């Protein structure tokens, strides 16, 4: 990304104004050769000329230099997806260096900084050493802090606080999480319900329907995601874990969650396998891992609805990254295998008949 594009701007604006290089040179009090060098990038105008040039063409100095401190939403999405792909296919340090340069250039573009933090969070594990991984997470924390401290966008600020809290969890800093989010869970938000009711009263039935579906979808995904956490916390309690698994699988079957939101169910199967392994129930643990492997084989990498949730598409498309996953598909597949093959929680299963073949099948199905 070029920092200064003054040559292109000068040529464009001079032609729009219908003047020659000689005429511009006369106005600026320089030679035609100087203007020619400016326009062919052989040299730049002296800094003292910039205000005069900008005034002559009736543009700002930033516009004269072709410098844009902000990026549009569509450009941020394209950049994020390109960098995510580069992390999967290019040397990690090379891509990270480019990310850092982009952050410097657009340090006042808060939506971009937020997405760069997400990019770091989703790829920091690619760093070779623990110190490097910690340093990248620290950079993500700094970006998040800048966004919620200085951005005037309330929603963006809230998202940044949540992201920063996630970074602190990864860094093993639970007190920092509580300092950010508070030590008590607040009342359940009714904003979505009120918005839906407002649309209904305005006679905008389709918007009310969409809002209702969005609420159900979010609560459903959060319910199953929280169940995975709850299951891990209760891993030593056989009766409780059995009930958590039974109820969650019933919900999954009812709403066809393996197809609707593959990642949430993948995390639940891993949590269920962990709990059963902790309790010495190796057969049940293997059953959960087989479910996980089958899900990974048919994994859906993008956000989508189904015949029940048939009004979500426009909502998904308004996300900063659209329906795309935050990591490249290649890296997601590799992480699916690592979650089983290199997970210390499953060490007791290493010699169980079928475990090694399950890992090999998983690798083959994912082409890893």
N, C-alpha and C positions, 0 to 999 in steps of 0.2 A: 504494500500500500504506500503510494507516494505521499509524502508530507506536503509538498508544494507543487501545484500544477499551474503556476502563473503563466508559463509559456502558452499552454492551450487556451487559457482564459484571455490573454492579450490578443491572440490571433482572432479568436471568436468575437470579442468585443470591438476590435478595430474594424473587422469586416462588417459587423452589424452597423457600426457608425459610418461606414463608407469612406474611410480615410486610408491614406497610404502610410507606409513606414516613415517616409520623409515628413509627412504632416505631423505624425505623432512625435517624431524626433524633434521637430521645430518647437512644438508645444512644450516638450519636456526640457529643451535646451541641451540636447545630446546629439550625437551623430546618428545617421541612419544605420551605421554598422552596429552601434550599441543596441538599437531596437531589434535589429536582426538577430543579434546574439541572444537577447532576452527570449525571442520567439522560437529559437531553435535550441534552447536549453544549454547554450554554451556558457552563459553567465546569467546572474540574477540582477535586477535593478538594485541600486543602493537603497538601503532601508529608508533613507530620507525621501526617496521618490514615491514610496508606496501611498501615502495620503493623497498626493497630487494625482497619481494615476487613478486611484479609486474614485476621487472626486470627478475627474474628467469623464470617466465612464459611468458615473452615478451608481456605484456599487460599494459595498463594504470592503474593507481590507481582507477580511476572511474570504469573501467571494472572489476578490481579485486573485488571491493566492490559491483558490480552488480548495480551500481547507474547510472540511465539515466536521465540527466537534461532536455532532450527533449523528446517529444512524437510524434509519427507518426500521420499523418492525420486520418487514420482509427481508431487509438486508441482514439484520441480526440473525434471523432464522437460517438464511443461506450460509452465513459465515459459521454459525454454530455447527451445522450439519457437515460442512466441509472440514472443519477442524476435528470433529468427532471421527470422520472418516480417515483423516490424516493420522490421528492417534493410533488407529488400527493398522495403518499400512506404512508409516514412516518412522524414523528414529524418534523416540520419545523426547529427547532433549531438544531436537530440532523444532518440533511442533510446540513444545513448551516455550521456547525462546520467542517464537512468533506470537504466541498468546500474550506474553509479557509486553511485547512491543505494541500490540493492539490495545492492551489495557492502558499503556502510557499515552497513546494517541487519543483515545476516547475516554479519558479519565473523568469527564463530566457527563458522559452518556450513561445514566444510571440503569436503564433497561439492559444495555449491553453488559455493564459490570455485573449485574445480577446473573445473566446467562453465562458469563465467564466463570463465575463462582460455581454454577451448576456443572459446567464443563470440567473444572478442577475436581469437584467432588466425585464425578463419575469416572475420572481417569487417573486420579492420584496413585492408585495401586500399581500402575504401570512403572512407576519410578523404581529404580534398582534397590536403593537403600532405605532403611527406616527413616533416617534423618531427612532424606529428600522428600519422602512421603509426608512427613510432619511439616516440613517447610511449605509444601504446596497447600496443605490444609490451612496453615497459618495465613497464606496469601488469600485463600478463599474467605477466611474470617475477616481480614482487612477489607476486602471488597464488599462483603455484606454489611460490615459496620459503616462503611462510607455511604452505602445506599440508604440504609435506614436512618442515618444521622443527618444526611444532607438533602435527600430527595424530598420533594414536596408531594409526591404521589403516595398517598396513604396506603393503598393496596400494595404497591411495590415495596414500601417500607415494611409492611407486615410480612410479606414473603421473605424479605431479606433477613428479618429477625429469625424466622423459622429455619432458614438455610444456615444461618450462623449457629443456631442451637444444634443443628445436625452435625456441623463441623466439630463443635465442642464435644459432642458424644463420641465421634470418631477419634478424637484426640484423648479421650478418657478424662474429660473434665466435667463431671456431672454438676458441680456447683455452679459453673458458668452457665449451664443450661437453665438451672432454676433461677439464676439471677436475671436471665433474659426473659424467660417465659412466666416467671412467678412460681410460687410454691403450691398453689391451689388451682384445680381445674375450674374454669368459669362455667357459668350456665350455658346450656346448649343454645346455639344461635337459631333464631327463628326468621332470619332475614330472607332466606329463600322462600319460605312459606308465605311471608307477607308480600314479597314481590309477585309470587304467583297469584295471590288473591287480588292484588292491585290490577294485574293484567286482566283477570277475570271480570272485575267490576268495570273495567274500561271496554269490555266487549272483545278483547284480544284473546280469544279462546286458545288459539294455536300457541301463542307465547306463554299462556298460563300452563298449557299442557307440557311444553318444552321445559319450563321451569320446574314443574313437578317431577318430570323424568330425571332431570339433572340431580335434584335432591335425593331421589330414591337411589340412583346410581352411585352417588358419592357416599351415602350412608352405607350402602351395601358393601362397597369396596373397603370402606373404613372398618366396618364390622368384622369382616374376614381378616383384614390386616391386623387389627387389634387382637383378634382371637389367636393369631400366630404368636404374638408377644405374650399374651396371657398363658398360652400353652407352655411356652418356654419357662415362664415364671413358676408354673405349677408342675414342672417336670417330675418332681419327687412324689407327687400325690396321684396314685394310680386311678382312684375313682373319679377325681376331678378331671384329669387329662382325658380319660375315656369319654366323659360326658362332653367335654369341649370338642373332641374330635367328632363324636357322633352328631352333635348339633351342627357343627360347621359343615361337615360333609353333606348333611341334609339340605342346608341352605345352598351349598354349591350345586348339588344336583337340581334343586328347584329352579335356580336362576341360571343354570348352565354356565357356571363361572369359569370352567376350564377354557371354554371358547371365548367368553365375554371379556375376561381379564386374566389372561394366562399368568402374568407375573405374580399377582396376589395369591393365586392357588399354588404356584410353585413354591413360594415362601412358606405357605402353610404346610405343604407336604414335607418340606425340610424340617420345620419345627416339630411336626408330628413324629417324624423319624428320629429326631433327636430325643424327644421325650420317651419314646419307647426304648431307645437304646439305653438311656439312663436307668430305666427300670429293668433292664435285662431281657426285655421282650424282643428278641432279635427277629423272630418271624414277622411280628407286626411292624417292626422298623423296616424290614425288607419290603413289606407290602407297600408302605408309604413311599419308599424309594422307587419302587416299580411304577407307582402312580406318577411320581415326579418324572421319571425317565420317559414314560409314555406322553406326558404333557409336553416335555421339552421337544419331543419328536414332532409334535403338531403345534408348536408355540406360535402365537400371534404377536408380531413385533410392533404393531401399530394400534393406536386407540380406535375403537369401533363400537357400534351398537349392535343390536340384533332385532329380531321381530318384535320383541317386547320393548326394548329401548330403541325405538325407531325415530326419535326426534333429537338425537344427540349430535349429529354430524356438524351442524353449524356451530355448536358450542365448542366442539373439539377444534374446529378450524380457527377459532379465535384465540386458541392457546398460542403462546409465543413460538413454540416449536411445532405447532399444528398437531397432527396425529403421529408424528415421528417419535421413535424411542430416543432417549437422551444419550445413548451410546451406539456405536456402529454394531451391526448385526454380528460381525465376526467376533468382537469382544464379548458380546452377550453370550454367544455360544461357548466361548472359552470359559467364561465365568460359571456357566451352568455345569460344566464338567468339574471344574475346580471345587465347586460347592459340595461335591460328593467325594471326589478322589483325594482332595487335600484337606478335607475338613477333619480336624482332630476329634470332633464329637463322634465321628463314625469309625475311629480306630478299632473299637471292640468288634466291629463287623468285618474287619479285614480278612479273617479266616473263615467267615461264614460262607457256606456253599452258595454260590450265585452272586456274591458281591462283586468279585473281580470281573466276572462276565457281564454284569450289569454296567459297570463302568466302561468296559470296552464297547458294549453295545451303544451306550450313550455317546461315546466318542465317534463311533461309526455313523450313527444316525445324524449327528450334528456336523460330521465331516471336520472334526477337530484333530 
